Amino acid sequence: MPNMTDYDRECEDFTWEQPDKFNFARDVIDNWASQDENNLALWWVDDYGTEIKITFAELSERSRRLCNVLSDIGVSRGDTVICMLGRNIEWWEILTACLRMGAVCSPGTTQLSPKDIAYRIDAADARCFITDEGNAPKLEQAENSAQLKGRIIVGAERENWISYDAAMDSASNVFDNVDTNGTDDALCYFTSGTTDYPKMAIQPHSYGLAHQITGRYWLDLTPHDLHWNISDTGWAKAAWSSFFGPWNCGATLFVHHTNVFSPKKSLQLLGQYPITTLCGAPTIYRMFVQQDLSQYEYPSLRHCVGAGEPLNPEVIETWQRATGLTIRDGYGQTESVLLCGSFPCIEPRFGSMGKPSPGIDLAIVDDNGDKLGADQEGDIAVKVKPNWPPGLFKEYRGDAERTAACFNGEWYITGDRAKVDTEGYYWFISRADDVILSAGYRIGPFEVESALIEHPAVAESAVVGSPDNTRGAVVKAFVVLASGRVPSEALAQELQNHVKKITAPYKYPREVEFVEALPKTVSGKIRRVELRDREYGIVR
């Protein structure tokens, strides 16, 4: 039976738990450890047959050791630690330790370039950087790496780096938890914008507790579940479904550590291990349904969810025919917990985002902040007055103007457009801005355009999303060439490779179109919307 059996009653009776003091490492992880030292937190496997099981008690002890390692190099309460790792076990230890000691953890994808890293160190005023051997050279190429108090390397030894393993072996496992306030800074996520470099969304310690609605109602987890979230650790989705949501519920996390996603291997794992619940971006499911699903078994799987972008109804239907399970869509942001979902107890509407989460006052509003009626397109908004909903971000650090721009009267404006039908189901329409959602990644056009303009052949560029059957959308660049330059397939490939070197590779334009001029406003601003509409065949 699902955790929520009567949606309307649950919403009516729901009240937020908001303690003044809260520390997820102490109040959740240590709590599960104290109940039973054999309670399993992680079930970790890799592509080489290695299999490791970590209990909450072991995670608790390891995180205390790491708190002492970080303290010894000068990291203290409120300092930012950048963690750039894949699905290494250490990622979970690092996030737990930062929460325990009151440091601010800033996870980053392993695809970050040296330029990306340098920007983040400066913007977050980072004090420590933790990564692996494959990514350590990127930090060394960052011009400002010397300002760090420490840099720690996982799984290797390297000159001028602290060895994670050696430091942990010699560290004490005794550490007094910092009694953090629920409002203290806990996480710093860099999220893409349209007109500037990524902004820093700050989440407080209460964010971890607020993910109870994500884990309990949407993921539908209990201590008896083995939950697999197929997500990059650099994104807030990992915080949602690979950390806070499941562990609030005492569920065990299944982790497959691999450098390259394989739909065939992933489907095999669903039959090989007792995985009960699955979470993935729509791109994952689109790749799954391209396989012969009848060749695989799903003996333990009981619940599937998807998030990051709208899920195609035909994908849901194909998956349902093969597994007997409906993929339940969910909606939220880096700036929030789950805002809306197709919960197990409500009848699914294929293509819909579902209904608002218990504890979340969600609405569709117009430009004046007034609620719109059924089937009217407007902004997805969260009510923040008179009571601020737990799980909503504190601010964009160091950018009061952009923070203020997200609010309209009593509403937080998500930046997404949708409509709600007469039965209360929400239907996503589009981003209100030009941020591109591609295979679960948020990509700001400004960053790609800035990289392109550094190439001598480029006079001007505009970047938009273009529809793609597998990724949902791909990055497409419209390029005006400098005088004397001639369009060619070789030049297009050269520009693509150039962007890969300048910024994270996932941001590179998979399509390049050379044009004579770009559409602009009277004031000279590029009209990306016109180019985007052309790609999607929209006539306004």
VOGU-3710 file (C-alpha; in Angstrom, 3 decimals, decimal comma):
1> mpnmtdydre> 0,000/0,000/0,000  1,423/3,466/-0,896  2,431/5,944/1,802  -0,424/8,214/0,721  -3,802/6,583/0,052  -6,111/9,617/0,054  -4,614/12,636/-1,710  -7,222/15,211/-0,672  -7,205/14,130/2,984  -3,393/14,134/3,115
11> cedftweqpd> -3,234/17,669/1,713  -5,877/18,841/4,172  -4,199/17,295/7,224  -0,578/17,998/6,269  1,570/20,253/8,478  5,244/21,005/8,031  7,741/19,927/10,672  10,000/22,949/11,193  12,390/22,566/14,146  14,608/25,555/14,949
21> kfnfardvid> 17,627/23,243/15,052  18,154/20,575/12,433  21,131/18,623/11,161  20,424/15,842/8,668  23,580/13,892/9,555  22,687/13,827/13,245  18,896/13,743/13,138  18,374/11,343/10,238  21,501/9,337/9,371  22,637/8,831/12,987
31> nwasqdennl> 19,066/8,022/13,943  18,853/5,136/11,462  22,297/3,990/12,607  21,214/3,951/16,266  18,067/1,940/15,573  20,002/-0,967/14,068  23,706/-1,046/13,267  22,897/-3,282/10,279  20,526/-0,788/8,605  21,833/-0,545/5,047
41> alwwvddygt> 22,408/2,910/3,540  24,211/2,093/0,261  24,468/-0,906/-2,038  27,230/0,102/-4,462  28,337/-1,755/-7,608  30,590/-0,915/-10,539  31,277/-2,270/-14,027  34,081/-4,547/-12,809  32,101/-6,766/-10,472  32,920/-4,853/-7,300
51> eikitfaels> 30,052/-4,779/-4,822  30,133/-2,840/-1,532  27,446/-2,463/1,112  27,598/0,476/3,546  25,438/0,704/6,663  24,163/3,947/8,171  26,467/3,235/11,127  29,510/2,976/8,848  28,518/6,116/6,964  28,081/7,961/10,257
61> ersrrlcnvl> 31,525/6,902/11,470  33,254/7,690/8,160  31,666/11,127/7,967  32,987/11,977/11,451  36,488/11,088/10,331  36,103/13,363/7,327  34,867/16,208/9,533  38,196/16,022/11,362  40,152/15,895/8,082  38,373/19,027/6,850
71> sdigvsrgdt> 38,736/20,800/10,197  42,490/20,104/10,193  42,947/21,954/6,887  40,975/24,958/8,132  37,435/24,292/6,915  34,922/25,533/9,470  31,211/26,179/9,848  29,854/28,215/6,914  32,833/27,530/4,603  32,129/26,150/1,128
81> vicmlgrnie> 33,518/22,793/-0,018  33,292/22,010/-3,739  32,830/18,298/-4,437  33,455/17,179/-8,016  32,994/13,419/-8,104  30,993/10,808/-9,958  29,068/8,084/-8,149  31,998/7,353/-5,834  31,051/6,181/-2,347  33,045/9,151/-1,077
91> wweiltaclr> 30,440/11,542/-2,529  27,932/10,390/0,093  30,555/10,612/2,847  31,503/14,163/1,823  27,952/15,495/1,713  27,193/13,875/5,080  30,350/15,318/6,655  29,654/18,827/5,364  26,144/18,725/6,805  27,458/17,380/10,115
101> mgavcspgtt> 30,054/20,128/10,562  27,942/22,977/9,173  30,070/23,496/6,050  28,340/24,347/2,769  28,656/21,602/0,152  28,678/22,596/-3,513  28,415/19,493/-5,739  29,580/19,809/-9,330  29,435/17,524/-12,350  32,697/15,887/-13,428
111> qlspkdiayr> 32,221/17,529/-16,830  33,178/20,952/-15,484  36,036/22,644/-17,333  38,935/24,529/-15,676  37,127/27,771/-16,535  33,933/26,511/-14,863  35,921/25,502/-11,783  37,679/28,854/-11,515  34,333/30,659/-11,712  32,832/28,511/-8,960
121> idaadarcfi> 35,782/28,911/-6,627  35,538/32,690/-6,902  31,757/32,926/-6,781  31,382/30,624/-3,766  34,582/31,777/-2,058  35,380/28,079/-1,735  37,839/26,879/0,888  38,300/23,248/-0,202  38,040/21,245/-3,422  37,594/17,460/-3,537
131> tdegnapkle> 37,864/15,431/-6,739  39,434/12,311/-8,268  42,597/11,683/-10,262  40,906/12,134/-13,620  39,676/15,624/-12,767  42,524/16,884/-10,577  44,388/18,426/-13,562  41,374/20,644/-14,249  41,717/22,267/-10,838  45,458/22,686/-11,364
141> qaensaqlkg> 44,682/24,583/-14,580  42,264/26,899/-12,786  44,071/30,181/-12,261  42,701/30,775/-8,752  43,211/27,324/-7,201  45,891/28,722/-4,886  43,250/30,535/-2,810  41,941/27,198/-1,492  42,882/26,078/2,007  43,018/22,501/0,852
151> riivgaeren> 42,532/20,210/-2,103  41,783/16,539/-1,564  42,127/13,729/-4,094  40,029/10,562/-3,919  41,424/7,142/-4,829  44,957/8,305/-5,637  48,022/10,173/-4,457  49,256/13,329/-6,159  51,847/15,982/-5,398  50,433/19,007/-3,531
161> wisydaamds> 47,192/17,157/-2,849  45,907/15,539/0,348  45,165/11,850/-0,128  41,571/11,199/0,917  42,259/7,594/1,874  45,420/8,309/3,871  43,861/11,250/5,704  40,761/9,220/6,577  42,851/6,307/7,882  44,664/8,532/10,358
171> asnvfdnvdt> 41,720/10,729/11,395  39,787/10,382/14,647  36,204/9,149/14,439  35,165/11,374/17,332  33,501/14,632/16,288  30,876/16,778/18,000  27,997/17,516/15,645  27,446/21,182/14,904  24,014/22,158/16,183  22,971/23,868/12,963
181> ngtddalcyf> 19,910/26,057/12,642  17,324/25,031/10,094  17,961/28,338/8,323  21,768/27,966/8,107  23,286/27,557/4,629  23,806/23,878/3,737  24,053/23,505/-0,041  25,203/25,692/-2,920  24,006/24,610/-6,359  25,039/26,424/-9,516
191> tsgttdypkm> 22,051/26,680/-11,825  22,115/27,949/-15,401  20,665/31,311/-16,358  19,924/32,996/-19,673  21,950/36,191/-19,565  24,887/35,474/-17,279  27,014/32,710/-15,817  25,353/30,214/-13,427  23,817/31,621/-10,270  24,267/30,099/-6,817
201> aiqphsygla> 21,050/28,719/-5,366  21,467/28,364/-1,603  19,503/25,726/0,288  19,344/25,719/4,116  19,571/22,706/6,430  15,765/22,502/6,615  15,829/21,543/2,914  16,894/18,031/3,860  13,921/17,586/6,173  11,531/19,101/3,617
211> hqitgrywld> 12,449/16,327/1,192  10,237/14,071/3,307  7,466/14,876/0,835  9,734/13,850/-2,046  10,721/10,548/-0,473  7,489/9,576/1,223  4,790/10,722/-1,196  6,382/10,648/-4,658  9,184/8,088/-4,397  6,865/6,148/-2,050
221> ltphdlhwni> 9,756/4,757/-0,012  9,982/2,751/3,201  12,922/1,167/5,083  12,273/-2,022/3,091  13,007/-0,473/-0,321  16,109/-0,581/-2,501  15,921/2,648/-4,497  17,863/3,419/-7,679  18,122/6,995/-8,904  19,996/7,232/-12,201
231> sdtgwakaaw> 21,355/10,763/-11,846  24,615/12,647/-12,095  25,866/13,583/-8,621  26,508/17,162/-9,756  22,818/18,009/-9,959  20,169/18,745/-7,354  18,299/15,656/-8,551  20,915/13,610/-6,705  20,094/15,513/-3,503  16,410/14,821/-4,140
241> ssffgpwncg> 16,509/11,108/-4,890  20,007/9,880/-4,039  20,291/11,380/-0,581  17,613/13,320/1,314  14,406/11,788/-0,065  15,336/8,100/0,365  17,232/8,453/3,641  14,420/10,403/5,278  12,473/7,165/4,744  15,285/4,811/5,783
251> atlfvhhtnv> 15,476/3,253/2,299  18,673/1,746/0,896  20,244/3,410/-2,127  21,370/1,305/-5,059  24,308/2,943/-6,849  25,811/1,866/-10,158  29,180/3,551/-10,628  29,932/3,803/-14,336  31,465/6,355/-16,677  29,086/5,670/-19,565
261> fspkkslqll> 25,359/5,049/-19,258  24,231/1,869/-20,982  20,482/1,183/-21,252  21,163/-2,532/-21,773  23,375/-2,791/-18,676  20,884/-0,813/-16,595  18,000/-3,064/-17,632  20,111/-6,103/-16,734  20,752/-4,649/-13,267  17,006/-4,290/-12,685
271> gqypittlcg> 16,780/-8,070/-13,030  19,993/-8,867/-11,183  19,357/-6,879/-7,977  16,210/-6,524/-5,793  15,604/-2,924/-6,886  12,082/-1,905/-5,889  11,879/1,729/-6,997  13,421/3,559/-9,936  13,918/7,250/-10,680  15,370/8,650/-13,884
281> aptiyrmfvq> 15,221/11,543/-16,315  12,842/11,085/-19,283  15,905/10,601/-21,485  16,699/7,414/-19,538  13,241/5,992/-20,139  13,331/7,026/-23,806  16,550/5,031/-24,178  15,015/2,091/-22,298  12,000/1,804/-24,596  14,272/1,687/-27,638
291> qdlsqyeyps> 15,432/-1,722/-26,365  13,537/-5,009/-26,595  12,031/-4,786/-23,110  10,604/-8,301/-23,371  14,142/-9,668/-23,068  14,545/-8,347/-19,522  13,034/-9,150/-16,132  11,872/-6,791/-13,380  11,197/-9,167/-10,461  11,277/-6,647/-7,608
301> lrhcvgagep> 10,412/-3,361/-9,333  7,141/-1,881/-8,026  7,314/1,887/-8,619  8,894/4,182/-11,249  9,162/7,969/-11,424  10,634/10,483/-13,859  11,607/14,159/-13,535  13,640/16,865/-15,215  11,379/17,542/-18,193  7,961/16,413/-19,422
311> lnpevietwq> 7,686/12,685/-20,147  6,243/11,584/-23,493  2,918/9,682/-23,121  4,021/7,089/-25,685  7,112/6,288/-23,583  4,932/5,802/-20,488  2,639/3,469/-22,422  5,510/1,379/-23,848  7,119/1,010/-20,420  3,777/0,109/-18,859
321> ratgltirdg> 3,127/-2,631/-21,413  6,526/-4,184/-20,687  6,653/-3,856/-16,897  3,065/-3,330/-15,792  4,174/-0,115/-14,087  3,233/3,509/-14,768  6,055/6,056/-14,753  4,922/8,774/-12,345  6,014/12,246/-13,380  7,287/14,806/-10,865
331> ygqtesvllc> 8,086/18,490/-11,035  10,422/20,659/-9,021  13,604/22,680/-9,353  17,094/23,137/-7,977  15,420/25,866/-5,943  12,821/23,551/-4,388  11,735/20,122/-3,266  8,985/18,293/-5,160  6,303/20,853/-6,031  3,953/18,689/-8,055
341> gsfpcieprf> 3,702/14,984/-8,794  1,724/12,078/-10,127  1,446/10,373/-6,762  0,718/6,624/-6,555  -2,710/7,213/-5,042  -4,032/9,447/-7,822  -5,147/8,372/-11,262  -2,371/9,147/-13,738  -2,911/11,491/-16,662  -0,216/10,668/-19,209
351> gsmgkpspgi> 1,763/13,806/-20,029  0,624/15,625/-16,883  2,875/16,738/-14,033  0,228/15,532/-11,588  -1,074/17,524/-8,628  0,575/19,844/-6,056  2,559/18,212/-3,245  1,029/18,231/0,245  2,245/21,369/1,995  2,782/23,259/-1,280
361> dlaivddngd> 0,323/25,989/-2,326  0,784/25,868/-6,095  -1,058/27,935/-8,709  -0,955/29,268/-12,249  -0,750/33,071/-12,173  -0,657/35,928/-14,656  1,878/38,753/-14,907  0,137/40,581/-12,050  0,346/37,607/-9,718  -3,385/36,880/-9,966
371> klgadqegdi> -4,583/33,283/-10,123  -5,780/32,097/-13,516  -8,705/29,814/-14,189  -8,748/26,291/-15,593  -6,929/25,685/-18,888  -5,382/29,168/-18,954  -1,646/29,329/-19,611  0,462/31,228/-17,079  3,423/31,048/-14,702  3,807/28,149/-12,277
381> avkvkpnwpp> 3,973/29,839/-8,885  4,427/28,834/-5,236  2,767/30,870/-2,493  5,353/32,204/-0,030  3,209/34,521/2,079  2,255/34,529/4,882  4,261/31,316/5,402  7,453/30,476/3,548  7,275/26,809/2,416  10,179/24,645/3,659
391> glfkeyrgda> 12,369/23,359/0,856  12,305/26,584/-1,138  15,743/28,116/-1,625  16,970/31,043/0,474  18,522/33,172/-2,250  20,862/33,416/-5,179  23,967/34,183/-3,183  25,486/37,569/-3,936  22,722/38,523/-6,368  19,849/40,261/-4,616
401> ertaacfnge> 18,493/41,566/-7,921  18,071/38,127/-9,482  16,639/36,789/-6,237  14,041/39,558/-6,097  13,126/38,988/-9,765  11,820/35,514/-8,841  9,042/36,913/-6,682  5,799/38,607/-7,582  3,747/39,704/-4,592  2,943/36,635/-2,516
411> wyitgdrakv> 4,317/34,230/-5,131  7,640/32,648/-6,040  7,678/32,462/-9,853  9,365/29,277/-11,058  10,134/30,466/-14,578  8,053/27,679/-16,098  4,748/27,966/-17,923  1,832/25,576/-17,511  -1,919/25,275/-17,159  -4,140/23,423/-14,689
421> dtegyywfis> -7,282/21,546/-15,767  -10,663/21,371/-14,026  -9,607/18,270/-12,068  -6,496/19,930/-10,634  -3,900/18,275/-12,880  -1,003/20,469/-14,028  0,279/20,396/-17,608  3,751/21,735/-18,438  3,981/23,989/-21,506  7,484/25,479/-21,647
431> raddvilsag> 10,242/27,369/-19,939  9,378/31,044/-19,641  13,006/31,902/-20,387  15,597/30,506/-22,787  17,174/27,856/-20,531  17,523/24,598/-22,479  16,471/21,303/-20,882  18,492/18,556/-22,568  18,692/14,980/-21,256  17,998/16,250/-17,748
441> yrigpfeves> 20,639/19,002/-17,937  19,839/22,705/-17,626  21,964/24,644/-20,115  22,093/28,416/-20,233  22,506/29,823/-23,758  24,706/32,646/-22,482  27,525/30,262/-21,512  27,542/28,547/-24,899  27,336/31,851/-26,774  30,215/33,216/-24,684
451> aliehpavae> 32,350/30,195/-25,555  31,548/30,475/-29,259  32,400/34,155/-29,431  35,937/33,371/-28,211  36,597/31,585/-31,505  38,063/33,954/-34,127  35,691/32,706/-36,825  32,583/33,780/-34,890  31,235/37,312/-35,129  27,943/36,647/-33,358
461> savvgspdnt> 25,900/33,692/-32,145  22,563/32,730/-30,615  21,851/29,443/-28,891  18,459/27,771/-28,430  16,995/24,344/-27,849  15,956/22,207/-30,798  13,593/19,204/-30,434  15,149/15,758/-30,193  13,387/12,405/-29,800  15,841/10,999/-27,259
471> rgavvkafvv> 17,183/14,002/-25,331  14,005/16,053/-25,414  16,040/18,934/-26,819  19,571/19,528/-28,044  21,653/22,681/-28,077  21,612/24,399/-31,443  23,833/27,353/-32,333  23,052/29,955/-34,988  26,378/31,468/-36,003  27,219/34,638/-37,915
481> lasgrvpsea> 30,776/34,277/-39,213  33,489/36,895/-39,106  34,469/38,596/-42,354  36,379/36,317/-44,686  35,184/33,085/-43,068  33,245/30,534/-45,115  30,678/28,069/-43,708  31,673/24,414/-43,848  31,037/21,142/-42,066  34,666/21,149/-40,895
491> laqelqnhvk> 34,233/24,606/-39,336  31,040/23,523/-37,593  32,904/20,594/-36,043  35,773/22,888/-35,081  33,338/25,177/-33,261  31,795/22,210/-31,463  35,196/21,024/-30,268  36,079/24,564/-29,238  33,039/24,796/-26,971  33,859/21,409/-25,421
501> kitapykypr> 37,273/22,756/-24,430  35,981/26,074/-23,073  33,088/24,803/-20,993  31,549/21,520/-19,802  31,227/19,125/-22,775  27,512/18,491/-22,241  26,865/22,112/-23,212  28,352/21,953/-26,710  26,005/22,653/-29,672  25,082/19,367/-31,312
511> evefvealpk> 23,736/21,365/-34,237  25,355/24,404/-35,859  23,627/26,534/-38,477  25,463/29,382/-40,205  23,295/32,449/-40,854  23,812/35,894/-42,361  22,182/37,723/-39,441  20,309/37,098/-36,179  16,810/38,405/-35,375  16,972/41,309/-32,926
521> tvsgkirrve> 14,775/43,753/-31,055  14,811/47,481/-31,785  17,290/47,898/-28,927  19,616/45,298/-30,432  18,882/42,313/-28,177  18,898/38,910/-29,863  15,405/37,396/-30,120  16,153/33,795/-29,160  12,421/33,179/-28,905  12,052/33,689/-32,662
531> lrdreygivr> 14,750/31,123/-33,389  13,352/28,685/-30,844  9,846/29,000/-32,278  11,209/28,239/-35,724  12,833/25,051/-34,432  9,601/23,881/-32,839  7,378/25,015/-35,703  5,528/27,524/-33,535  3,718/30,356/-35,283  2,818/33,324/-33,099
//
